[in-house]
Amino acid sequence: MKRIGAIAGVVISLVAFPSRSAGAQQSAVADSIRRQADRFIAAIASRDIDQFVSLFTTDPDFIYVDAGNIYPDPPALRKAGAGFFGRIKTFNAKWDPAKVVVLGPDGGAFTGVMKVEAADTTGKAIWPLGKIWTLVYQRRGGKWQIVQAHEANVPPPRPAR
């Protein structure tokens, strides 16, 4: 009976106080999602629309929203983005700031402001104020995929009052 009580005490303490390994697991998922978000930037910098589209799921729950335009599947995203990718001459970017919300061992949401130094083939700056993205990631079949995405241009600064 004493042994059962001791085991119950250990189980209760484990349930009552989250383990360090749970925090480490959550941190590992967040780091993995951050790396995926860096791959997102690299895919744009590659100027290869197919590399970009390959980051997204092909499953029916895919959705991509861009300034009020909704792309319901990767072929629609490819069609909409092909012209843009073809006009990229230079592209360098970083996330600042960025935040990851871990939703479980196989999912999470990334939101970040992409600070961009880029130009199109005419020399015009691409997204000079930056771009805001929210990317929802899920690990499917062992591979991280974007299942939902939303993007918006960073608005210009508000005038001083």
Secondary structure as UniProt FT lines:
FT   HELIX           2..16
FT   HELIX           20..45
FT   TURN            46..47
FT   HELIX           49..53
FT   TURN            54..55
FT   TURN            60..61
FT   STRAND          63..66
FT   TURN            67..68
FT   STRAND          69..71
FT   HELIX           74..87
FT   STRAND          88..104
FT   TURN            105..106
FT   STRAND          107..120
FT   TURN            121..122
FT   TURN            128..129
FT   STRAND          131..140
FT   TURN            141..142
FT   STRAND          143..153
//
